[in-house]
Amino acid sequence: MAYKTPIVTNTKGEIPVIKRVPNEAYALVTQNIPIFTVDVVIKIKKGVLLGQRINDPAKGYHFTMGSRMFKGEVSFEDVAIRTARDEAGAVVEIIRPIGQYNIIFTKAYQNMTVPAHYVNLVFLAEKIGESSIFNPNASDLSKFVHITSLDQIELHPEIYEILKDSAVFEKNWRDKREFVLKNLIWE
């Protein structure tokens, strides 16, 4: 599945420019409502790619790639494909959705005062082609690692749950079809 250009248009029939919310507005939103994100587990070879977070609420932990859905994006799969490209430089094909996770941290995101609360829709994707693996401009990730088992490195409990639910380290990982709904609270 290739990334599609958004087809939602404004009143003049123009495709809107996808851009990030200014920091002040984002701070106000995160203080009052959960943030919906689309995350992607990137399968490469016999493992997955994770990036180390540089910001709270899970600073220092290795995480999946994730992003908010921008106005004008028309499918969750497209957001996952864009996220893999933007954060890891990876061209991917979506395999299947893994699950929906309601995640509440006890720590705040960056300079916020209210604990972070995310609603994540997570997809499993497989890296295709010879795309690079690293994007120095990714805002919240650095030090990408390729892991081949759940006990290879210390994982944040949320990521452990997501990787376990993905069945990515199991023999018949492509055949799993169960969609998971979970509520998680982490320190």
N, C-alpha and C positions, 0 to 999 in steps of 0.2 A: 504494500500500500504506500503510495507516494504522497507527500504533503501537497495539499490542494490550496490554492490561493483562496482566501475568504470570498464567499459570494454574497454575503450580506452587504447591502449598500446603504448609503445615507439617502436623504430625501432628494438629492441631486443626481442619484444613480451612480455615485462615486464609491469605490471600495475604500473603506476607512483605513487610515494609517494605524497600524498596530503599535502602541507605545505603552510604556510603563506609567503607572499612576505616580504623580509627584509624592515625595516622601511625606510631606505634611498630611496629604489626603490619605495616604496609606496608613499612617499612624492613627488617624481618627477611625478609619474602618477597622483596623485590627483591635482597637480598644473596645469595639462594640459588637462585632459579629465574627463568626468563624470565617477563615479564609479557605475557599475552595481551590484545590490544586489538582493537577494531573501529574502523576509520577510515572516513571518508566524504569523497569528492571531491564537492563541491557545484557542479554545473553551473548557471551563471546566464548568461543571454543568450548571448554568443559566447565565454564564458570560464569561469573557475572562481573560487571564493572561497577565499582562504587567510587564516589568522590568524597574526600574528607571535608566536612563542614568547617567554615572559618568563622561563623557567627552562631550566637545562641538562637534557639534554645538547646541545640545539641552540638555545640562547638566541640571540635576534635573528633567526633564520631564519623565513621564512613556511612554515607547515605546514598540512596538512589537519586537520580536526577529528577527534578520536579519544577513545575512552573504554574503560574496562574493562567487561566484561560482568558485571553484578551477579547474584548468586544470585536465582533466580526469573524472570529474563528468559528467554524461551523461544525466541527466534530471533535470529540474527545481524542480520537485516534490521531488526528492532525496535531493536536497540542502535544501529545506524547512524542510524535515524530519530530516536531520542532524543538522540543526540549532536549531530545537526544542529540540533535544537530547543534543547537546553541550551546549547551553546557559541556558536551563531551566531544563534539566534532564528529559524531558517529552517524552514519546513514543506517537506518534500521527498517525492519519490516515488523509490523505488529503481528504477534502470534495470537494473543487473546487477552481479555481483561482478567486480572487476578482477583480484585475485590475493591470494596469501598471501606475506608477506615476513618473513624471519627477519633481524632487524636488530640488529647489535651495535655500540654506540658505544664509543669509547675514553674518553669522559667519563662521569662518574657523574651520576645524576639528583639534583638538589638537594643535600641533605646526605649522600648515601650515599657509601660508600667504594669500592664495586665498580662497574665500568662498567655502564651501562644496557644491557639486553638485552630486546628486544621481539619478539613474534611477532604481526604485524598481519594481520588479514583486512580487505581494503579493498574498499569498494563505491563505485560511481558512482551518484549520485543527482541528480535535477534539482529545483531550487527551484520550488515551485508557489505560486500565489496571491500575495498582497501582504504576506507575512510580513516582519517587520523583519530586518535583517542587522546584528546586534551584540548581544552579551550581556555587559554589564559585570561579571557575576559569574562568567564562565568562568575557571577556575583558571589555565590555562597559556597563554592566548592574549590578544592585544590587537591593535589596529591592523589591522583587517581590510582586505584589498585584493582587488580584482577584476582578474585578469590574463587577457589574451587571447592570449598566446603563451608558449612555453617560454623565450624569451630576453628577456622584458619586464623581469624583475627577477632578481637573483642568487638562485637556488634551492638549497636544501640538496640534495646528491646523491640522497638517498633520495626526496625529493619530486619531483625531476626524473624519476627512474626510474618512480615511480608515475604521474605525469601522462603520461609517454611511453607507458607500458603501457595507460593508459586510452583512448588514441586521441582524447581529448576535443578536441584542436585539429585533428583531421583532418576532412575533408569528410563522410565517412560514419561518424561516431563512434558512432552508435546501433547500427550493424551489427556491430561487433567482438564476437566471441564467445570469443576465446582467454582462458583462465584462466592466469595467470602464477604460478610458484613461484620465488622468488629468495632467495638468501642474500646479505646485504649487511653490510659492516663499514665504519663511518665514524668519522672523527675528529671 
